[in-house]
Amino acid sequence: MERIEKQMEFILEIDKEKQIKRKTLQSNGKDFEDDAQHAWHMAIMTLLLNEYANEEIDVLKTISMLLIHDLVEIDAGDTYAYDNQGLQTQSKREALAANRIFNLLPQDQAKKMFDLWNEFEERKTAEAKFARVLDNFQPVMLNAATDGRMWVENGVHLEQILKRNEKTHEGSEVLWKYMYEHFIMPNVEKKRIKR
């Protein structure tokens, strides 16, 4: 029973992910998405868009990565993509959180979670590269769908978006091009993103 008790403790703990609000509006333009909604959205996007990965990927592994990568924000909180001060401490805060949260699980499952999370962070495998594409693509898509409101409210510059996405093409040339042409540049032209 000890194994299942640990698993249940973890499962209940990660329910807290639903309470972590992000700085991205849902497509309705009214409500902020939470981390669980973000993960769910990207999991489905992986099912639909994996054909655009630069390399063939293990879809289940990629979905698994996306479902667990932000669990650390239960302790570390969401760090806004363009919050320079928060980004300076993000890695340390998230590593401490991963240690606490994943170690609620039995040792073998904790190791699997750590391995997936580290793989996502290191961005070296085809799966990690594609997962990172979607982690950047999804909020840009939602920002564009809400007329760039959060970009405007946060004074986001084009150079910040390009810096954040400097490796996006490594996971999917197609999705990077689509994001740039359909989401980013139209919002630059509408002055929702500063030059």
Disulfide bonds with the S-S distance in Angstrom:
none
